[in-house]
Amino acid sequence: MANKKKNNYVSKDKKEINEKNTSSKNIILSIKNASYRYSDAEDDDYALRDVSFDFESGKMYAIRGRSGTGKTTLLSLISGLERCTEGEIIFDGKSLKDMNLDKYRNSDIGIVFQSYNLLPFMTASENIILSMDVNGSKIKNKKEKAIELMEKVGLKETYADRKVLRLSGGEQQRVAIARSLSYNPKMIIADEPTGNLDKQTETEILDIFKKLAHEENKCVIIVTHSGNVCDTVDVIYDLKKFKEESSK
């Protein structure tokens, strides 16, 4: 008998999960049987295997799993940094295979990193303005817009001209979130965004993400190990090692 192909994911919706009847008009991102295998890997050696998730606008998601379950790989696929070996990813009704991925990353999605990825020799507002420049923003007063975004994430105008290295970790992450909002993306992807922060600051950052999802109708996806994050989000997706699953 042929071996049945098994996936490496489990979904867990904390609010009466199984919302399979949800109207598809709310789905902004759909991962359909996505698999990824490095070109030099064995035929059955997948970094990610047969994953199918749907993400809706207006909701906050957590993707969690132990080391080696494919979280980073999945993030790279969602971000368009890698292409699926099998399956596909659809954003706002279009397959990433058919999209300009540079434009996708610079316009449609905002990415927030654990290590902030800010340019340390620049001020907080300059980091945000640089993102606008890369995006080709036509905003006339970009500094004014940068200050507006900083205030949205809880930073006063006085922080605008401070060099990034003079900011605390929590303040830098707020700047990173403001930067990700500089071109008003439909989706925010965050890679362990609270991993370097204390519990109180983590809670404050999560409140920002929650408002972006629930009040501004953005889809927020957080890759995390944090229990606090998982207690905050609307939906949790658990990744498991494919080899562990296929051996059962």
PLY file of the C-alpha trace (Angstrom):
ply
format ascii 1.0
element vertex 248
property float x
property float y
property float z
element edge 247
property int vertex1
property int vertex2
end_header
0.00 0.00 0.00
1.34 3.45 -0.90
2.30 5.72 1.94
-0.24 8.42 2.51
1.26 11.90 2.25
1.04 13.75 5.54
1.29 17.44 6.16
3.21 19.23 8.88
0.64 21.60 10.27
-2.15 21.76 12.81
-4.56 24.67 12.98
-6.05 25.91 16.20
-8.64 28.68 16.21
-9.21 29.92 19.75
-12.69 31.24 18.99
-14.65 28.13 18.04
-12.22 26.97 15.47
-13.21 25.57 12.15
-14.40 28.75 10.50
-14.39 27.00 7.15
-17.65 28.60 6.19
-16.23 32.12 6.48
-16.85 34.18 3.38
-13.85 34.00 1.08
-14.00 37.76 0.51
-12.21 38.19 3.86
-9.28 35.92 2.94
-6.27 38.02 1.98
-3.69 35.20 1.92
-4.19 31.55 1.08
-1.48 28.90 1.28
-2.48 25.88 -0.78
-0.59 22.61 -0.25
2.70 24.47 -0.12
5.90 22.45 0.11
9.53 23.48 -0.06
12.59 21.36 -0.66
16.11 22.67 -1.17
17.53 21.87 -4.60
20.33 19.73 -3.14
18.07 17.83 -0.69
16.93 14.22 -0.92
13.59 13.65 -2.67
11.77 13.14 0.65
13.73 15.75 2.62
11.34 18.69 2.80
11.84 21.83 4.88
8.08 22.30 4.67
5.47 19.83 3.43
1.88 20.18 2.23
0.85 23.21 4.30
-2.54 24.81 3.74
-3.56 27.89 5.75
-5.98 30.75 5.14
-5.50 34.22 6.61
-8.23 36.85 6.82
-8.11 40.61 6.95
-8.95 41.95 10.39
-7.43 39.03 12.28
-4.22 38.40 14.18
-2.45 35.05 13.72
0.38 33.17 15.38
2.51 30.56 13.64
4.43 28.48 16.13
6.50 25.32 16.25
9.75 23.89 17.49
13.05 24.47 15.74
13.14 22.65 12.42
9.39 22.69 11.77
9.69 25.15 8.89
8.64 28.47 10.43
11.44 30.42 8.75
10.83 28.62 5.47
7.11 29.42 5.60
7.90 33.06 6.37
10.23 33.20 3.36
7.51 31.75 1.12
4.87 34.17 2.39
7.29 37.07 1.94
8.11 36.02 -1.61
11.79 35.47 -0.82
11.48 31.83 -1.88
9.08 30.07 -4.25
7.14 26.92 -3.39
8.58 23.67 -4.71
4.99 22.41 -4.84
1.67 24.12 -4.24
1.14 27.86 -4.32
0.49 30.99 -2.29
-2.28 33.37 -3.28
-2.36 36.98 -2.08
-5.48 39.07 -2.61
-6.65 36.72 -5.35
-3.34 36.54 -7.24
-0.73 33.79 -7.15
2.70 34.97 -6.03
4.02 33.06 -9.06
2.43 35.71 -11.27
3.34 38.78 -9.22
6.27 41.18 -9.20
7.68 40.08 -5.85
9.74 43.24 -5.29
6.59 45.32 -5.67
4.72 42.87 -3.45
7.25 43.25 -0.63
7.49 47.03 -1.03
3.78 47.74 -1.31
1.47 44.96 -0.19
3.12 43.55 2.93
5.02 45.05 5.85
7.71 42.99 7.55
8.83 43.40 11.18
11.93 41.59 12.45
13.04 40.45 15.89
16.29 42.39 15.53
14.43 45.47 14.19
16.69 45.79 11.08
16.87 49.56 11.39
19.81 51.56 10.07
21.64 52.64 13.25
23.31 55.73 11.77
19.92 57.20 10.90
17.28 58.78 13.10
13.93 57.15 13.79
12.12 59.33 11.25
14.86 58.86 8.63
14.42 55.08 8.81
10.71 55.49 8.11
11.27 58.04 5.35
13.76 55.71 3.66
11.05 53.08 3.46
8.76 55.60 1.78
11.50 56.45 -0.72
12.06 52.78 -1.57
8.33 52.39 -2.07
8.22 55.42 -4.37
5.80 57.28 -2.11
4.42 60.56 -3.49
3.76 62.01 -0.02
4.94 65.63 -0.03
5.90 65.98 3.63
7.40 62.61 4.47
8.75 63.64 7.84
5.31 64.78 8.93
3.95 61.40 7.85
6.77 59.60 9.68
5.93 61.47 12.89
2.25 60.61 12.43
3.15 56.90 12.13
5.42 57.09 15.16
2.63 58.60 17.23
0.34 55.80 16.05
2.70 53.24 17.63
3.14 55.22 20.85
6.26 57.32 20.19
6.22 61.07 20.77
7.40 63.55 18.14
10.52 64.22 20.21
11.82 60.77 19.24
11.79 61.59 15.53
15.29 63.08 15.44
16.93 60.58 17.78
19.46 58.18 16.36
18.20 54.62 16.52
21.04 53.54 18.83
19.75 55.96 21.44
16.41 54.16 21.59
15.50 51.23 23.81
14.61 47.85 22.30
10.90 48.50 22.67
11.24 51.95 21.10
13.22 50.52 18.19
10.54 47.90 17.59
7.89 50.62 17.55
9.92 52.45 14.90
10.18 49.19 12.94
6.40 48.76 13.06
5.90 52.40 12.00
8.30 51.79 9.11
6.29 48.73 8.03
3.17 50.92 7.93
4.78 53.66 5.83
3.10 52.45 2.60
-0.13 51.24 4.21
0.22 47.49 3.48
-2.69 45.10 3.69
-0.74 42.54 5.68
1.90 42.71 8.43
4.30 39.79 8.88
6.34 39.76 12.09
9.20 37.37 12.83
9.55 36.93 16.62
8.86 40.67 17.05
8.82 40.50 20.86
11.64 38.00 21.33
14.09 40.62 22.62
11.60 42.48 24.81
10.50 42.26 28.44
6.95 41.13 29.23
5.50 44.60 29.76
6.94 45.94 26.51
5.85 42.77 24.73
2.27 43.38 25.86
2.43 46.98 24.62
3.74 45.89 21.20
1.05 43.22 20.93
-1.59 45.86 21.66
-0.31 47.77 18.62
-0.59 44.69 16.41
-4.05 43.96 17.79
-5.27 47.46 16.91
-3.83 47.17 13.41
-5.81 43.96 12.90
-9.06 44.75 14.68
-9.36 48.49 14.05
-7.57 48.94 10.71
-8.58 45.61 9.16
-5.03 44.45 8.47
-4.00 40.83 8.51
-1.26 40.39 11.12
0.84 37.19 11.07
3.35 36.60 13.87
5.91 33.80 13.91
6.60 33.18 17.58
7.62 30.99 20.50
5.92 33.30 23.00
2.97 32.09 25.05
1.96 35.69 25.59
1.67 36.20 21.83
-0.39 33.03 21.46
-2.72 34.16 24.25
-3.32 37.42 22.37
-3.95 36.34 18.78
-7.23 35.21 17.23
-5.89 32.09 15.49
-2.89 29.83 16.13
-1.30 27.61 13.49
1.07 24.94 14.79
3.81 23.54 12.57
5.21 20.08 13.24
8.20 18.30 11.75
7.22 16.44 8.63
9.55 13.53 9.44
7.94 13.13 12.85
4.48 13.11 11.28
5.34 10.66 8.50
6.87 8.18 10.94
3.65 7.79 12.94
0 1
1 2
2 3
3 4
4 5
5 6
6 7
7 8
8 9
9 10
10 11
11 12
12 13
13 14
14 15
15 16
16 17
17 18
18 19
19 20
20 21
21 22
22 23
23 24
24 25
25 26
26 27
27 28
28 29
29 30
30 31
31 32
32 33
33 34
34 35
35 36
36 37
37 38
38 39
39 40
40 41
41 42
42 43
43 44
44 45
45 46
46 47
47 48
48 49
49 50
50 51
51 52
52 53
53 54
54 55
55 56
56 57
57 58
58 59
59 60
60 61
61 62
62 63
63 64
64 65
65 66
66 67
67 68
68 69
69 70
70 71
71 72
72 73
73 74
74 75
75 76
76 77
77 78
78 79
79 80
80 81
81 82
82 83
83 84
84 85
85 86
86 87
87 88
88 89
89 90
90 91
91 92
92 93
93 94
94 95
95 96
96 97
97 98
98 99
99 100
100 101
101 102
102 103
103 104
104 105
105 106
106 107
107 108
108 109
109 110
110 111
111 112
112 113
113 114
114 115
115 116
116 117
117 118
118 119
119 120
120 121
121 122
122 123
123 124
124 125
125 126
126 127
127 128
128 129
129 130
130 131
131 132
132 133
133 134
134 135
135 136
136 137
137 138
138 139
139 140
140 141
141 142
142 143
143 144
144 145
145 146
146 147
147 148
148 149
149 150
150 151
151 152
152 153
153 154
154 155
155 156
156 157
157 158
158 159
159 160
160 161
161 162
162 163
163 164
164 165
165 166
166 167
167 168
168 169
169 170
170 171
171 172
172 173
173 174
174 175
175 176
176 177
177 178
178 179
179 180
180 181
181 182
182 183
183 184
184 185
185 186
186 187
187 188
188 189
189 190
190 191
191 192
192 193
193 194
194 195
195 196
196 197
197 198
198 199
199 200
200 201
201 202
202 203
203 204
204 205
205 206
206 207
207 208
208 209
209 210
210 211
211 212
212 213
213 214
214 215
215 216
216 217
217 218
218 219
219 220
220 221
221 222
222 223
223 224
224 225
225 226
226 227
227 228
228 229
229 230
230 231
231 232
232 233
233 234
234 235
235 236
236 237
237 238
238 239
239 240
240 241
241 242
242 243
243 244
244 245
245 246
246 247
